[in-house]
């Protein structure tokens, strides 16, 4: 936390715990190994890191052997959460609002852990997913239909984890009584942001289904049609428990993933985060175009001037990522960092706005709306509404 962090960025008053949950979604389409006319199935295993308010004042812990962007090296990350600490069960019995975090392609459940820890200290339960087929050390994202699996499964994974967190909160165990799943938000970065928008109601276009079927490593046999805007299958996915989404640099608009009619279907609050120099998701024809298409919801666009695709979402680059490796054509550091902005400064700004946004729409703290007003509240950023 920098000394010039904005007002809502500092950690909240609560001690926090963290636990690792392993979940299995049975009998899912195996997109990685699918082909036209051949749709094998498999159980889809997801590892979910879960942060929660904890009893007492215990502080500090280590996330050991976290895989880095190169897919082989590991680092020990240090944070505030205590592993499997006794939970602080809410006095009302309603549970804490749930926030689901969905990483980029590739990524892992620790990529946005700065947001996870920060929000947990303020009275949220935060569940960050390792999306199978697109983690740093999962070879499926490099071979087979890894990208197609991401297109098909991001929204499905988010909603499955929502169901499972609700289930775990209703069963005896560490998370018993901790989650109010009826008040759920989603944070997604890049492909996680794509998934968050699909979950929020922005079904994909017919052109996107065709593109995914035709591209190498895509989603064959028209599999992406399950998310087609206006289709019965996409409508069936919409979940009223999801109340607000915060996509960082969501991928897809430049590639025709959405059209105007699809974006107009989104009616829940959206806070988009963008870099004005994002060469992966685009700005004017990318994230800003998404913002302009969200005509039927309470939406805002937070833009970091001159920032690229790594805008505010990734943790600061671990020291171990700063060495060149001979199996990548870039230094892994570049996956986490921005060439203009200090990562910690971006993280602090994101923590501030995530606190305001989710406190406003999940906790109904109306005074937080003042922090979301359009304008240029800080040097280098702007908010549009």
PyMOL commands that set and color helices and strands:
alter all, ss='L'
color gray80, all
select helices_A, chain A and resi 31-33+113-120+139-141+146-169+191-200+206-214+223-227+232-237+253-255+260-263+283-293+319-322+332-335+343-362+366-372
alter helices_A, ss='H'
color red, helices_A
select strands_A, chain A and resi 15-29+41-54+61-67+74-79+82-83+96-102+124-130+179-189+242-248+269-275+299-304+381-384
alter strands_A, ss='S'
color yellow, strands_A
deselect
rebuild
show_as cartoon
